[in-house]
Amino acid sequence: MYTAQGKIDQGALLEQYLPIVRRQALALQVKLPASVELDDLIQAGMVGLLDCLARYDAKHGASFTTYASQRIRGAMIDELRSRDWVPRSVRRNARALDEAIRRLEQKLGRAADEREIAAELGIGLDEYHQLLGDANGGQLLPFEELVAEGSEPGAGEGAPPSPFAALLDGERRELLVAAIEQLPEREKLLLGLYYQEELNLKEIGAVLGVSESRVCQLHSQAVSRLRAKLVK
């Protein structure tokens, strides 16, 4: 949209793209801890949209809508990363979980079940489920946008790297596919529903016949299994 002087009408563009910002914020919010406010995501998305107005160059080939959608989403992800909402204690527990799964599955030669993992950690099943729920808060982001090892805020303190960063590296794509194939069937289905079909937790729970909190636990366990296989 342009003014009579041939310049981009920023006010009109902001009004036109606000529904896109809100839609992307809503889609992201359902996959995040309850502490993340929708208004904060929308505000970050608007900053991304304003940045688009300053940076967009039609010569690069992408339409403004495509460029804006990517930058809006990216700005929201940047905002979430900057908050680093996962407590250090949760990070430590997540690392311990990864190590326990790695040791146990190397010894067993198969996917360990929950009771076996809890026993390896020296905790009860209820405490293990709580650990999974806590650890899941830092993992509920679209996998193509989860940060790679060393780039996450707090990574210097040993934050567990994302196995999904492997998707950005063609050489490791096959390793990730193979690791996913080795997951228990329910966890493999869950990842497909969440990351490929983009269902929310409630919808996945309906498919699997479990609660939303149980979906979070299974998701966390699946991600830990993948980290245990991919991160050396």
Secondary structure, DSSP 8 states (H G I E B T S, - for coil): -B-TTSSB-HHHHHHHHHHHHHHHHHHHHTTS-TTS-HHHHHHHHHHHHHHHHHH--GGGS--HHHHHHHHHHHHHHHHHHHH--S-HHHHHHHHHHHHHHHHHHHHHSS---HHHHHHHHT--HHHHHHHHHHHHTTT-S-GGGS--TTTSTTGGGT----GGGGGGSHHHHHHHHHHHHTS-HHHHHHHIIIIIS---HHHHHHHHTS-HHHHHHHHHHHHHHHHHHH--
